[in-house]
Amino acid sequence: MTPPQPPQAAATSAWADVPSTGAPRCDATTAWAGLQGHFQAHGRDFDLREAFARDSQRFAHFSLQSPEVFADLSKNRWDIATRRLLLDLARECQLPAQRDAMLAGAPINTSEGRAVLHTALRAPPGQGAHSDQVHAVLAAMLAYAEAVRASTITDVVNIGIGGSDLGPQMVVPALDAYASRRLRCHFVSNVDGHDITPVLRGLRPETTLFIIASKTFTTQETMANAAVARQWFVDQGGSDIGGHFVGATTNLAAAAQFGIRTTFGFWDWVGGRYSLWSAIGLPIAIAIGAEHFRALLAGAHAMDQHFASAPPESNLPMQLGLLDIWYRNFHGFGSRSVAPYHQGLRRLPAYLQQLEMESNGKCVDAQGQVLPFATSPVVWGEPGTNGQHAYFQMLHQGSDVVPVEFIAVRQPAHPHADLHRKALANCLAQSQALMLGKRAEEALAESAPTASASIDRLSLARQRSFPGNRPSTTLLLDSLSPRSLGALIALYEHRVYTSGALWGINSFDQWGVELGKALCGDLLPRLSSGDTTGLDGSTAGLIQRLLAASP
């Protein structure tokens, strides 16, 4: 079964002569100067404990409800004046107009001359750009997914990397409650053979389907792993490559040469890290089925509508993006920790690392001018109480202030109510402890006399004190469903765009990835030949060391 192939989109042609919005970069605005003065006068020494003491309604004043996601922003170091200045910044930078240009299909990916229309992938029929093409491919993909679910296939192996891996690898375990109990999904991304070898070890060719996810069908790591999978399939007695390998790609000729006869394409206006809504989502559709995949798209579309229509003061993606500007450029916070208190979201921090750092990890603006301010923070984290027993020590008592993003889910998908209450209590306690802290005099009052002659009670109390005043955001979902997960992911997408638009950077290219790829192409044959001619001393020395006989 070969579904209809979407042609390469011509989305940018109609916008070829559309001028830039002419939006100023954030640091060229009056609001930026106002924020600098506000930070010096009030923001630098802002104390969350005092803020809550002054305003009994602070929680209500700094909470927002968006589709499927409730956000408590009250434990952040800002007040009404800060937010007003940040909203002024958004208006001066013409953020609504920049958003509208993206949603309308303007070629805002200026370095590649492309539109950015991942939102079109989740729009209902007739409502998004290229709707007929999008829904023809979606219908074919979902029909194929249902056919796989009804077949004798028991194992699905997705071979991709970056955006062709991180999205599906995050979503499938997150929606385990909705997944087929008969099918097992595996993900292979790393070109290191230690990734694919243990996956293949437990499979049988007659019950395994391989998805090769690469838009160009040339991605080095993906094609190397695909070749290994195909050879394993043949060596194990497999005889129908076309029936057990499917492609998520637009390079039909290369896929056919590989032996694939079923392919699902997508378009150049779909960036890799925004592609789980496209044919790249095939493993998700196979795992959870067509109905739930459509619910995932519907949740994202609901958040798209919120981003498109809500005013900046009640627009959650915009509010989070503005808060990111406040922390990164005024407080100087260099990282943000994501702590989902739901085991299903264990791969969310890794997914967000690519989404944010590949999008906004830029040091020049869209006009090629070197930026005088910092951009993307480092995004990292671990799920729930695992993180508490790993890095939360640094969050509470370390020398750096790291804003934390807690994610909690009200209704569990398991029957263990006591365990769920414990997870929620831990989530609430950590955000409370980060804010309140414990002063040395409090620790001193609680400490018993020590038997150790090497440390007195005051020194011990100082070690047991917590500075507090450490900011956090809490995002609440009613349940972790396809619809709520779709909304959550779209929320993060639009938040990243918000901060990137204010910084004046192109959030949709990734040239920093390309240099390493090019150098790898030169070094790969040298690891066979041993030729180190023209290399720097370090690289030459390492190649020689790697190729040397074992002692």
N, C-alpha and C positions, 0 to 999 in steps of 0.2 A: 504494500500500500504506500504510494507516494503522494503526499498531500500537495496542494498547490504551492508553488514557490513564490514568495513575495519578491518583486523586483527591488533593486536598490532605490531608495526613496529620493525624490527630487525636492525635498522639503525646503531647501535653502533657496531654490531658484526664484520663488515669488518674493523673497526677502532680499534679493541681491542688492537692491538700491535703497533699502530702508536705512536711514541714518541711525547712528547711535543715539541712545536716550540722552547723551550728553551729561550723564550723572557725574557729579564730582566724587572724587575719592574721599573716603571718610576724613582723612587728615586735612583736607582742604575746606572744611566746613566750619561755620561759626559754632555749631554744637560740639565739635571736637575740642575746640578751645574751652568751651564751657565745661565740658566733662573733665578736662585737665584741671581747671580751677576747682571744680567740685570735689575731685579726688583729693587734691591737696588740702582743702578745707574740711572735708567731712569723710570722704571715702577711705582714706588711709587708715584712720583710727576707728572705723565703724565697728560697733560691738553688737552682735546679734542678741545677746542677752538683754542689753539695755533697750534694743529696738522692740523686743517683745514686751518688756516691762512698760514701755511708753504707749504701745498700741495694742489694746486687748483684741482688736479685730485684724491683726496683722495677717493671720492665716487666710481670712476671707479676702483681704485686700490683695494678697499675692498668691492666689490660687486661680487656676484656669481649667475649664472643662472644654475639651475638644472631642471630636468623634472618637469614641472608644478609649480615650486616654485622659485621665485627670492628672493635673500637675500641681504639686505643692512647691511653690517657689519662695516660700516665706523664710526659709532658712538660708537665704543668700544675702550677701553683703550689699544690699541696695535698699533704697527707700523711695518714696513717691517722687522726690526731686530727681534722684538718679534715673528712674524710669522715664520721667518727663524729658530729661535731656537725651536719653537714648532714643526716645521716640522722635525728638527733634532731629537727631542724627539720621534716622531712617527717612524722614521726610526730605531733608536736604539732599540725601543721596538718592532720592527718587526711587526708593526701594519698591513701592507698589508698581511703578512703571517698569522697572527692571524685571520684576516677577511676571508682569503681564506679557512682556516681550518673550520671555522664556516659554510661557504657556501657549503663546500664539504661534510659536515655531520660528521666531527670528533666529538667525545663525549666531547665537551668543557664544558658541565655541569658536571664537574668532581665529585661533591659530590653525584650526582645521576646516574652517568655513562650514560648520555643521550646525544644524538645529539640535535642540536638546528636548526630546519629546517622550521620555519614558512615561510621562503621565498619560500619553495617548494609549499606552498598552493596557491600562486598567479602566479606561473610559467605557461606558456602556455603548452598545451599537448605535451608530449615528451621531455620537456626541464628541468624539475625539478626532484629531487629525488622522488622515489615512485610515478611517474607520473600517472601510470594506476590506482592505488588505489585512489590517490587524486582526479582525474577527474571522477572516477566512483561515488564517494560519492558526489562530487560537482554537477554532472549531476542529480543524484537522488534528492538531496536537492533542486535544483532549479526547477525541475519538480514538486516537492511537493509544493514549494512556489507558483508557477503559478496556481496549482490546488486550493490552498487556496484563492488566489486572485480572482478566477473565481467562488468561492462557495458562500454560504449565510453567511459565517463568516464575522462579522463586527468588532470584537474586538480580538486582540491578546495580551496575557499576558505572558511576559517573566519572569520566576522565576529563578533567579540565583544570584550569588554574586561575587564580585571581578572581575576577567577577564571574567566571564560568564555573567556579567551585564554591566560593565563600557564601554566596546567597543560598543556593540549594542545601549546602552542608549545614547552614544555620537553621533554615526553615524546617527541614524534614524532622530533626529531633524535637524542635519546638512544638510541632504539631503531632507528636507521637500519639496523642489521645485520639486523633482522627485518622491515623494511618492503618493500612491493611496489616493484619496480623500474619498474613501468609507470605508477604514480601519482605525481603531484607534489602536495604539500600546501603551501598558502600561508596566511598568517595576517595579517589586517587588524584593527587595534585602534584606532589613533590617528584621531581625527576630522579631523586635518590631512590634506587631500587628497593630500599628498605620500606618504602611506602606500598608499592604494588605487590611485592612478594607475599606478605602475609594475607592480603586480600584474596589473591588467586589460590592460595593454598587450600582454602575451604570450599571451592566452587566446583560445579560440574558444567561442562560446556552446554549440554542440552537444556539446562534450566537457567542459563545466565544470559542477561541482556546487557550489552555495553553501550553507553551513550558517550559519543566523542563530541565534546563541547568546545568548539573553537570557531569563531566567526570566519576567520580566514583559512582555517584548516592548515595553518602553517606554524602555529605556536609551538616552539621547540619542545618544551617540557611535555605538552599534551600529546604531540605526535610521537615522541619517543615512547611514552607510556602506551599509547594506542598500538604501536608496532609490537611492543612486548605482549600486550593482551591478545592481539591477533595471532601471534606465533604460539602463544600458550593454547589458544582455542584450537588451532590446527594440530598441535602436538598431542592434545588430549582427545583427538578424534572428532572434533567439530567439523562439520562439512558444509554448513550454510552460513557463511559470513554475512551475507545480505540479510538474513533473518535474525541474526543475533547482534548486529552492530547497527546503530542508528546515529545520525549526525544532527547536531544543532549547529548549523553553519550556512553560509551563503556561497561557499565555494563548491558548487555541485560537481564540477569536473574532478577536483581533487578527491572528493568523497567517493565518487564513482570509481576512480582509479584504485582507491583503498579497498573497494569491494562493497561499499555501502549503497543501498538502493532507496532507503527511506531517509529523507532529510527534512528538517524544519528550519526555515531561515528567519533572519531578522534584519534590521536596517542600520545604516550608518548613523542615524540619530538616536540609537540606543547605546549608551556608553556601557562598558563592561561591568562596572560596579553598580549600574542601575538596571541590570538585565534580567534579574530573576523573574520578572513579570513576563518575559518573552519566552521564546523556545528554550532558553537556558533553564527555564523552570520545569522542563519535562520530567526530571526525577521527582520534583515536588508533586506534579500532577499524577504521576504513577503511584506515589506513596499515599496521597490523601484522596485521590479521585477528582473527577471533573467538578462536581458540585462544590466541594470545599475549596478547590483552586479558584473557582469563580468568586467565592466568598472572600478569599485572600485579596483578589483584585478589587472587590467592592469596598473592602475596608480601606485600601490605599486610595481609592477614588474619593471616598468620603473625606479623607484628610486632604486630598488635592483641592476639593471644593472649599474646605475650611481655609486653606492657605490662600486660595484665590479670592475669597470674598470677605473674610473676617477683617475688621479694621485692625491696624497694627497693635493697638492696646489690648485686644482680646484674641490676637492671632498667635497661637502657641508656638509654631515654628519660628515666627519672627521674634517673639519674646525670648526664646531660648538662644537664638542667634545673637540678639542684642546683648544678652547676658554674657555670652561667650566673648564678645568684643570688650565688654567692661572688665572681665577677668584677665583676658590675654594682654590687652594693651594698656590698661591702667594699673591693675593690681600686679601684673607681671606673672601670673600663674601659668606655668609652662606645661601642665598636664592636667588631665581629667580622668578619674577612675570611674568605670561603669561597673556597678554591682547588682546584677539581676538576682533577686531572691526567688528564683524558679530554675530548677535544674534544666528544664527544657531550653532555657535561653543561654546555656553554657557557651555557645559559639557566637553569641551576640557581640561581645567585646572584640573578637577577631574580625567579625564582619564590619564593625564600626571603625576599626583601625584603617581598613582600606577606604571605606566610604569617606571618612574625614581627612585622613592624612594624604591619601592619593589625590583627593580633590583640592585641598587647600594648603598642601605643603609646598608653597611657592614663595620665592623671595623677590620676584618681579611682578609688576602688575600687567594687565592685559595690553598695555601699550609698550611693554618692555622696559619700564622704568624700575630701577631698584627701589624696593620698599624701605622706608625708614622705620618700620615697625614690624613686630612679630606677627605671624599668621598662625597656622594650625597648631594647636596643642598636641602633645602626645596623648593618645587615647589608649587605655589599657584597663584590664580588670579580670575578675574571676567571679563565678557565681556564689552568691550568698555566704553561708557560714564558712565555706572553704577559704574565701578571701580573708575572713576575720582571723583565721588561724595561720595566715601567711603574711600579708602585707599591711593589715590594718594597724599594726604597731606603729608603722611609719606615718600613717594617716593621722593618728591621734597624737603622737609625741615627736614626730620627726621635725627636722628643721625647715622643711618646705611645706607650704600650704597647698593641698591638692583638693580642689572641689570634687565631690563625689556625687554620682548619679545613681540613686537607688531605684530599682524597678520591683514593684510588688504586685501580686495577683490575688484578688480577693477570694475567688473560688478555685479550689484545686481540682485536678482531674484524677485524683486518687482518693481512696476511702479513708486515709489515715488523718483524721481531723486533728489529733493531738500534734502530729508532726507538722502539720500546716500552721497551727497556732504558734508553735515554737519558731518556725521560719519567719513568720510575720513579726513576732515579738523581737526577734534578733534584728530584723530590718529597722523597726522603729527605734529600738534601743541604740543602734549604732548612729543613726542620724541625730538622735537626741544627745548622745555622748559627745559627738563631734562638736555640736553647738555649745553645750553647757560646760564641758570640761570639768576640771576639779582643781581648785586653787590649793596652793601649798598649805595654807592654814587649815583647809578642810581635811587634807590628807594627814596633817599633823594631829588633828583632833581625833582621827580615826585610828591612828597607828598605835600599836602597843609598844612598850619598851622593848628594845632589841637586846638580845644577849650578846650581839657581836660588839667587840671593842673597837672594830675598825670603822664603824659608821654610827653617827649619832642620829637621834630621832628626826632632827630637822633635815639633815642630808637625805635620810630615807624618805621623808615626806616630799622633798623636792623631786626625787626620782619617781615618786608615785603620783605626782600631780600631772594634770593635763591642761594645756593652755586653753582649749576650747575655742569658740569663735571660728570654727572651721566650717565652711559653707557646704551645703548639699542641696540637691533637688530630689524630690521623690515623685516618680511617675507611677500611677495606679491603673491597673487594668481590672475590669470586672472578672474576666476569665481569659486564659490564653487560648483564644479561638482563631480560626483562619482570618476572620474579619478584624479582630483586635490586633493581631500580629501585622496584618497588612497596613493598618493605620499607624502602628508604632514605627514600622520601617519607613513609611512615607514621611512621617513626622521628622525623623532624623535626616532624610534626604533634603527636605525643604529647609531645615535648620542649617545644614551645611551650606546650602545655596545662599541663605540670608547673610551669613558672615562673610562668605566669599564675595558677594555682590558689594557689601560695604567696604571691604578691603580693596575692591577694584581689580580682583584677580579673575582669571579664567578657571573656574572650578571643574571644568569638564575635559581637560586634556591631561596628559601624564608623560611629558617628555622625559622626566627624570628616570623613567623606567627603561628608556630606549638605549641609553649609553651603555649600560651593563650588558644588554642583549648583544649590541654590536661587538663589544670587546670579547664576549664569550665566543662569538663566531670565529674570532681570530685565534683564541686560545685553545679551542677544542682540538684542532689538528695537532697543535704543538704537544698536547698530552700524549699523542701517539708517536710523533716523530722525535720529540725531545729538543726540537729547535727553539732556542731562546734568543735568537738574533733580534736586536733592536728593542728588547724588553727592558723595563726598569729593573734595577738590581734585586728588589724584593720579589717581584713576580718571577724573574728568572731563577732566583735561588729556591723559591718554593716549588717550582716545576721540577727542578733538579732533585730536590729532596723527595718529592712525591714519586719520581720515577726511579730513584735509587733502589738497589737491591736491599732487602731487609737484612739487618745486621745478624 
